[in-house]
């Protein structure tokens, strides 16, 4: 049976290494330090935004982003482009579409991410962001939006992400099938937790997921 396969963005499709490296350079701390603190936030179930306040107490993040934009108007800064895609994204998404699955991108992202994702010309049937919808994961309303744009019953949707708290658990609560992608700090850590058994499948990449669906091992 063909499904709607819906993908999160950060550390699911997009490798955020370059983004965090640029942030470390901007904040004047070693890249290893910022990424280590970020991993700590993942392990402690704290927001990634807290990492900024740990390495620079009292930071006004909005003001910093605005200042960065003025200092480097033509740079990527906190954004991403096609060079940040994980290598398996295009072949994996293509395999899913060729197998007859509907493929959608829908994740928590700021307004500018929509244009960046569309510019990549990914083999998908639609691109959506939390900023565009005005609601973010893990709010149940986000997953209601996912079902609406897919035009399917929740049970015919497979939501794919790297986190239990934002992806697997709320999508499952909405009646969707779920895949936990084991990459990025949250993905590796969350795959080790007992709650990971709530996912219908845990995979290391998108082609692996496509193969499982093709073999009928996830229906």
Secondary structure by P-SEA (a helix, b strand, c coil): cccbbbbbcccccccaaaaaaaaaaaacccaaaaaaaaaaaaaacccaaaaaaaaccccaaaaaaaaaaaacccccccccccccccccaaaaaaaaaaabbbbbbbcccccaaaaaaaaacccccccccccccccccccaaaaaaaaaaaccccccbbbbccccccccaaaaaabbbbbbbcccaaaaaaaacccccccccccccaaaaaaaaaacccc
